[in-house]
Amino acid sequence: MRVNTSNIQKLRLEETEIEEVGSFVYLGSVVPVNGGTEGDAASRIKKANGIFVQLYPVWRNHNIIKRVKIRIFNTNVKSVLLYACETWKTASQITRRLQAFVNKCLRRIMNIK
């Protein structure tokens, strides 16, 4: 894959032609041809949602205080959500999507309808 380049020559390694792809996953981050971050942010939201769903027993447990649930959320869900976000270009759309996800999770944890 070539990012932000106009070079269209085929890549070859010895006798084998290298296949070009539109995007690929590297260390859990989606790297698209255009260098954008929307796909990576969407992927991170899906992964964080998976972790959030796995922790449903914790969110439903009435013996765990809300402060501890928030700490679990910050350490387990938010860390997955924001992994490698320092490499993203900041866009208001991505920021809104991330904040909407966090708010949805916190409402569910706090049982706010």
C-alpha positions, 0 to 999 in steps of 0.5 A: 500500500502506498499512502498519499502518493501518485506513483503507480508502478508495480512493486516486485520482490524478486519474481513476485509481484506485491499485491496492493491493498486499500487498507491494512491493520498494523498493531491493531490500527487501521491504515488506509490508502488516503491516510485518514483516521475515520476507519481507525476510529470506527475500529477502535469504537467497535473494539471498545464496545466489545470490551464494554459488553464483556463487562456487563456483569460488572455494570449490573452488579449492585455490590460494586460502587459506581466509583469503582465501575468508573475506574474499571471503565477508564482502565479497560474500555477507554484504554482500548478506545484511545489506543494510538489516538495520538497519531490521529488527525483531530477532526470534530466529527471523530471527537464527537463520535468518541464522546458519544460512545463514552457518554452512552457507556457512562449512561449505561453504567450509571443506569441513566435512561 
